[in-house]
Amino acid sequence: MKIFFAGLAGSAAVVAVCVNVASAKTLGELYDIDILLHQPHPFAGQFVPLPQSAEAAPVQIAPTAPAAAPPPVPTRAEPPPTAEGGGFKDVVSEIRFGVLVHDEGPFSRKEESGFDSNMELLFTPPDFLDVIWSPRPMVGFTVNSQGDTSQAYLGLSWEWEFLGDAFAGFSFGGAVHDGRERTKELDRKELGCRVLFRESIDVGYRFFDRHGLMLHLDHISNGKLCSSNEGLENWGIRYGYRF
């Protein structure tokens, strides 16, 4: 019996010690830190680490190169200054040549024969001719195929365009000839003076801008300034090229 009471008393003592220790832990009187250190982390095992290949690689920002300057804008080189006149094309406006029937026209009697070869240069009108509608100065000649009257001439030529590419022109000037001033020959003209007035008319059409075909009629006479004034006319077709 004594042994039983002794064991009961020992058990009661152990229970009392355990209650005191628990109370001390609860009230903060004693705290065993080893218990906390050996506890597992509350989030342990809840996350799976990403594989190495899925981890985000650090982003490297490359240095920005300075903006290149815009290329220089090419400028059109100005042509070098030229001498006054500007060359042949700025002086000569047009060249014309053709074949004419000699001494055949509405205002004179036919006496001479043959055909005339004609060539004419027209020049760019100078500024001082603006007051008379900018006619083109001209110079030309006709040569007769039968040795009859040939002539060289100069003057001013006016021209007007109509119906698109059609044109009409009129010229006035003077001519010097190698024909007869006075003669008894029935097949030669008696022109009275060596230097005569000259007029001409052209009606034509331009194509491809620079080319032209025209009907031509010219007349030379002295205007009754000399004792004889038969007059001489030629007509035909001419081709012109504008520069």
Secondary structure, 3 states (H helix, E strand, C coil): CHHHHHHHHHHHHHHHHHHHHHHHHHHCCCCCHHHHHCCCCCCCCCCCCCCHHHCCCCCCCCCCCCCCCCCCCCCCCCCCCCCCCCCHHHHEEEEEEEEEECCCCCCCCCCCCCEEEEEEEEECCCHHHHHHCCCEEEEEEEEECCCCCCEEEEEEEEEEEECCCEEEEEEEEEEEECCECCCCCCCCCECCCCEEEEEEEEEEEEECCCEEEEEEEEEEECCCCCCCCCCEEEEEEEEEEEC
